[in-house]
Amino acid sequence: MIMQERGSTTRAAMAPLCVAVVFLLATAAPPCSAAQMQMQMQMQQQQVMGIEEACRKASMAHAGVRYDHCVSSLSSDGRIRRDAGADMLSLAVAAARMAAEHASATEARMEALGEVEESPHARARLHHCLELYNAAADVLRDALDNLRARVYGKASQQLAAALGAAESCEDVWKGEERVPVATHDREYGRMVILALGLTTGAVAN
């Protein structure tokens, strides 16, 4: 009689524990796939660094990257926490995003210039440059997606292709004394090169 009571008491005490174990097993996260585990390892391995150090690495990775321009450009972006540091990938994403925004701003600038330009020849040149920057902005948005997905090779190809917008637009104005988009072209080109340098550094990091 006493043994039966003790057995009933033990089973009653174990019941909540069994329920808790079943609940934990039911709600446990599924095991990570090999691809997910590799992605997590890559994220953990990304070296956190300051903007200055990242810019030094980018200038070494790409001869076209100017250290002072890199530091000033990244430091001016309020979305980057300078004191917390960042890895090369996040800074490459930031530079590519800034380049895409600059392409859109340059496109708008050319459209405004075209509306007030009296010379048909100059208007045609501005329209041509506008189309180049419109296409470049689309390519840069695709490059951003690939950078976030860590598809570095494709992202680098797209950044290099987007760089051609500034070069092609400058070619349109060859022989002219006044190039109305020269300043925009130069800064856009620098930002794309910066994104390229940071992307190359992210691959090597």
N, C-alpha and C positions, 0 to 999 in steps of 0.2 A: 504493500500500500504506500509506504513511505518512498520506496524506489520509484513507483509510478508517478508520484507527485513531483519528485525531483526531476524526472525525465520530462514531464510536462513543463516544468519551470524553465529548464534548459532550452527546450524547443521554443518556448515563448520569448526567451531572451535573445535567441539567435535570429528570430524572425525579422526584426528591423534591420539587422546587419545584412542579411541575405537580400532584402529589398534594396538596401543602399548599394550593394555590390552589383546587382542587376541593373540599377539605374546608371551607375558609372559606366558599365560596359555598353549600355545602350546609347549613352550620350558621348562616348569617347570619340575623338576625331579619327577619321579613317587614316590608315598609314599613308605617308607621303610617297608619291611616285618618284622614280629615279630622277626625272626631270625637275621635279619640285625640290628634291634634296640638293641637286646640283645648283639650282638657282639660289637656294638659301646659303649654300657654301660660298658662292660667288659674292653674295651681298655681305657676308661676314668678312670676306677677305678684302673688300674694298677699303683702302687705306684712307682714313680721315685726315685731312690736312687743312692748313689755312690757305687763303686766296693767294698770298704771296708765293708760297711753296708750289701750289698748283700752276701758277703762271710761269714760274721758273721751269717746271717740267714741260709745260706746253711750248715754251720758247725753244727748248732743247729738242722737242719732238717735231716741231715744224718751224723752218727758218723764217717763215713769213710772220710769225707771231711776235709782236712787240711787247716786251714785259710790262712797260709802263702803261701801255694802252690796255693790256689785259687786266691789270690790277685796278685801274680807274673804272673800266667798264663793269667788271664784276662787283666792285665795291659800290657802284652807283645803283645797283639793283636791290631795292629794299626787300625783295623776296629771298635774298641770300643772307643768312645770319653769319656775319663776318666773324663774330667772336666764337661761334660754335664750331666753325670749320665745316668742311664738306668734302666728299670724295670727288675724284676726277669726273666720274660719270654724271653726278648731279650738276657739276659746274659746266660740263659739256652740254647738258640739256638746257641749262640756263642761257648759255651763249647762243645756242641754236634758236631758242625761243626769242631772244633779243634780236637775232638776225632776221627772223620771220616777221617780227613786229616792225623792224626797220624797213624791210621790203614793202610791207603794206603802207607804211608812212611815205616812202619814196614814191610808190605808185600813186597815192593820193596827191602828192606834191606835183607830179608830172601832169596829172589830170587837170589840176587847177591852172598850171602854167599853159597847158594846151588851150584852155578856154579863153585866155586873154591874149594868146600869141597871134599876131597879125600875119606873119609870114606863113604861107601854106607849106613851104619846105620845112620850116622849123616845127610846125604842128605835126607834120608827118613823122619827123624824127622823134618828137616827144611821144607820139602815139606808139611808135615802134618800141621805145624804151618802156612805156607803160605795159605793153604786152609781155615784154621780157620779165619785168618785175612781178607781174601777176602770176606768171608760170613759176617763177622762182619761189614765191611765197607758198604755192601749193607743194612744191618739191621739199621745201624746208619743213613744212608740217608733216610730210611723210617721213622725213629724216628724224624728226622729233619722236614719232611713234616707234621707229626702229631703234633709236637710242634708248628709249625707255624699256624696250624689249631686249636690249643688249645685243641687237643684230648689228654689230659694229661695222662689218664690211659693207653692208648695204647702206648704212647711214653715212659712211665716209664717201661712198660713190655719189650719193644724193647731195651731200654738202659741196663736193667738188663741182657737180653739175650746176648747183645754184650759184656758185661763184662766177660762172660764166655770164650771168646777167649783167654784172657791173662792167666786165670787160667788153661785152658786145655792145652795151649802151655807149661806152666811151668811144668805141670804133665808129659808131654812127656820127659822132660829132667831130671826127678828125678833120683838120683843116680849118675849123672855126675858131675865132679868137675868143668868143664867149661860149662857155659850156654851162648852161643853167643848172645842170644836175651834178656837176663835178663833185661838190662837197658830199652830197648824199651818196654818190657812187663810191667814193673813197671809204666812208665810214661803213657802209654796207659790206664792202669787200673785206675790211678789217675784221668785222664781226663774224663773217663766215669763216675766214681763215682761223680766227680764234677758236671757233667751234670745232674746226678740223684738228687743230693742235691739241685741244683738250680731249677730243675723241681718241686721237692717236695715243695720248698719254694714258687714257683709261684702259686701252687695250694692253699697254705695256705694264700697267700698274699691278 
